[in-house]
Amino acid sequence: MKGRQEIASFHQMLLTNFLDAVVLLEKSEVIRFVAIDIAIMIAVGGTIMAGKSDIEPERNSIHTIVAVKRNVRWYFTAFQDSRARYSGRPEESQALTEELRQELLRHLGERQIKSRNTD
């Protein structure tokens, strides 16, 4: 895919047709500045599919994102997503799933606090 419009159209189709009512979690692990206006981010992600209540470990992923600063705004110029396959290391897969569950609980707690403050 090339260009902002093509990427936006493709992701809108994904959200509309396949990811409706799906919860996507992401947690930044590392942000490294390779220059004052270029950053590489490593993040992990998890998915709770529609109708489910827990993260599906086999859908956990690791993301690499390259961001470039132009004027005062940051733009993602590259995004790479791989399933987090810990072949022969089930304890690492379990640790990532638990880390994502904790992130979900933290996020839900923040939402509850915000909704209480708006009442």
Secondary structure by P-SEA (a helix, b strand, c coil): cccaaaaaaaaaaaaacccccbbbbbbbcbbbbccccbbbbbbbbcccccccccccccccbbbbbbbbbccccccccbbbbbcccccccaaaaaaaaaaaaaaaaaaaaaaaaaaaaac
